[in-house]
Amino acid sequence: MKPIWIAAIAASAGAGIIHLALGPEHVDELGGLGLGFYLAAGLQLGWSIAVAVILTMRGASGAAWLRSLALTGIAINGAIVAAWVISRTVGLPAGEMPWVPEAIGRPDGVSVLLQLALVVGLAAWLRGPLAGAASARLRHPVLASALAVVLIGAGTAFGLTGEGHAHVPSADMGAMHGHDGDASSPETDVRDELHQVDRAGESEAAGDADAVPQADAAETVIDVETPANTDAHAPGDADHTH
């Protein structure tokens, strides 16, 4: 087996495993659109198995099948990369924030690199002489194949051990870290609301405190003025004509 095909099998399988691992959370967030991750995983893993089977065949039929599989692999991974670019530039039409671009996370970043490497490698193989000459110059094709598998496997594991897919709008990343003066973080909003509540409570308490002395003063005025308004006369006062 040529190293380029071993690497292609490993790259397609690695990207498929990442899509399979991210499938459940995307179904929860995107609904039916999230099933596309399972579809991508099935196509990529199925393509790897098909190539492994065809590589065991001898003769012209195997070579013809490999050419068809190369074109199929380019089409599958090219379409998946295009969908990823759309989700990171204009956003997807579903989810909690439709048509809002998503930030690039570790799993999807590794998956895209594997898919781009696969597309470039298959395109080079289809060109024929250049790829064939490069493969013929390898002195240790088995070692090169093993190295490719190890590197791709390590990259896949690195992508899977990330914090998961980040569904934070790319335009809000600066605001989340306080770099945007016009935007505020959720913690800042909560602090502002609590501050407003405290100020409202202090104002209400101050109003109540001011109202009590005023009421006492009014009662005092009434008590003082009441004797002045009465018609009662002390004994010995001059007669008063009513």
Backbone hydrogen bonds, N-H to C=O, Kabsch-Sander energy under -0.5 kcal/mol:
donor,donor_aa,acceptor,acceptor_aa,energy
5,W,2,K,-1.0
6,I,2,K,-1.6
7,A,3,P,-2.7
8,A,4,I,-1.8
9,I,5,W,-2.4
10,A,6,I,-2.3
11,A,7,A,-2.8
12,S,8,A,-2.4
13,A,9,I,-2.4
14,G,10,A,-2.6
15,A,11,A,-2.3
16,G,12,S,-2.2
17,I,13,A,-2.4
18,I,14,G,-1.9
19,H,15,A,-2.3
20,L,16,G,-2.3
21,A,17,I,-2.2
22,L,18,I,-1.9
23,G,19,H,-0.7
23,G,20,L,-0.6
26,H,22,L,-1.5
27,V,23,G,-2.1
28,D,24,P,-1.9
29,E,25,E,-1.5
30,L,26,H,-3.0
31,G,27,V,-1.6
33,L,30,L,-1.3
34,G,31,G,-1.1
35,L,32,G,-1.3
36,G,33,L,-1.5
37,F,34,G,-1.7
38,Y,34,G,-0.5
39,L,35,L,-2.0
40,A,36,G,-2.6
41,A,37,F,-2.4
42,G,38,Y,-2.6
43,L,39,L,-2.4
44,Q,40,A,-2.5
45,L,41,A,-2.6
46,G,42,G,-2.4
47,W,43,L,-2.2
48,S,44,Q,-1.8
49,I,45,L,-2.0
50,A,46,G,-2.5
51,V,47,W,-2.4
52,A,48,S,-2.2
53,V,49,I,-2.0
54,I,50,A,-2.5
55,L,51,V,-2.4
56,T,52,A,-0.5
56,T,53,V,-0.9
57,M,54,I,-1.7
63,A,59,G,-1.4
64,A,60,A,-2.4
65,W,61,S,-2.2
66,L,62,G,-2.1
67,R,63,A,-1.7
68,S,64,A,-1.8
69,L,65,W,-2.7
70,A,66,L,-2.3
71,L,67,R,-2.0
72,T,68,S,-2.3
73,G,69,L,-2.9
74,I,70,A,-2.1
75,A,71,L,-2.1
76,I,72,T,-2.7
77,N,73,G,-2.3
78,G,74,I,-2.1
79,A,75,A,-2.0
80,I,76,I,-1.9
81,V,77,N,-2.4
82,A,78,G,-2.1
83,A,79,A,-2.1
84,W,80,I,-2.0
85,V,81,V,-2.4
86,I,82,A,-2.0
87,S,83,A,-2.1
88,R,84,W,-1.4
89,T,85,V,-0.8
89,T,86,I,-0.8
90,V,86,I,-2.3
91,G,86,I,-2.1
99,W,92,L,-3.5
100,V,97,M,-1.1
102,E,87,S,-2.1
103,A,168,V,-1.5
109,G,105,G,-1.8
110,V,106,R,-2.5
111,S,107,P,-2.4
112,V,108,D,-2.3
113,L,109,G,-1.9
114,L,110,V,-2.2
115,Q,111,S,-2.2
116,L,112,V,-2.7
117,A,113,L,-2.4
118,L,114,L,-2.1
119,V,115,Q,-2.4
120,V,116,L,-2.6
121,G,117,A,-2.5
122,L,118,L,-2.6
123,A,119,V,-2.3
124,A,120,V,-2.1
125,W,121,G,-2.1
126,L,122,L,-2.2
127,R,123,A,-1.0
128,G,125,W,-1.3
131,A,124,A,-0.6
132,G,128,G,-2.9
133,A,129,P,-2.6
134,A,130,L,-2.0
135,S,131,A,-2.1
136,A,132,G,-2.1
137,R,133,A,-1.4
138,L,135,S,-1.0
144,A,140,H,-2.4
145,S,141,P,-2.5
146,A,142,V,-2.5
147,L,143,L,-2.5
148,A,144,A,-2.2
149,V,145,S,-2.3
150,V,146,A,-2.4
151,L,147,L,-2.6
152,I,148,A,-2.5
153,G,149,V,-2.6
154,A,150,V,-2.5
155,G,151,L,-2.3
156,T,152,I,-2.4
157,A,153,G,-2.4
158,F,154,A,-2.2
159,G,155,G,-2.0
160,L,156,T,-2.0
161,T,157,A,-1.5
162,G,159,G,-1.0
167,H,165,H,-0.7
170,S,101,P,-1.5
172,D,169,P,-1.2
173,M,170,S,-1.0
176,M,172,D,-2.2
177,H,173,M,-1.0
178,G,175,A,-1.2
179,H,174,G,-3.4
180,D,174,G,-0.5
181,G,179,H,-0.6
189,D,185,S,-2.1
190,V,186,P,-2.1
191,R,187,E,-2.3
192,D,188,T,-2.5
193,E,189,D,-2.3
194,L,190,V,-2.4
195,H,191,R,-2.3
196,Q,192,D,-2.3
197,V,193,E,-2.3
198,D,194,L,-2.4
199,R,195,H,-2.3
200,A,196,Q,-2.4
201,G,197,V,-2.4
202,E,198,D,-2.4
203,S,199,R,-2.3
204,E,200,A,-2.3
205,A,201,G,-2.3
206,A,202,E,-2.3
207,G,203,S,-2.2
208,D,204,E,-2.1
209,A,205,A,-2.2
210,D,206,A,-1.9
211,A,207,G,-1.7
212,V,208,D,-1.3
214,Q,210,D,-1.2
215,A,211,A,-1.8
216,D,212,V,-2.1
217,A,213,P,-2.5
218,A,214,Q,-2.1
219,E,215,A,-2.0
220,T,216,D,-2.1
221,V,217,A,-2.2
222,I,218,A,-2.0
223,D,219,E,-2.3
224,V,220,T,-2.1
225,E,221,V,-2.6
226,T,222,I,-1.6
228,A,224,V,-0.6
229,N,225,E,-1.2
229,N,226,T,-0.7
230,T,227,P,-1.1
237,D,234,A,-1.7
241,T,239,D,-0.6
242,H,240,H,-0.5
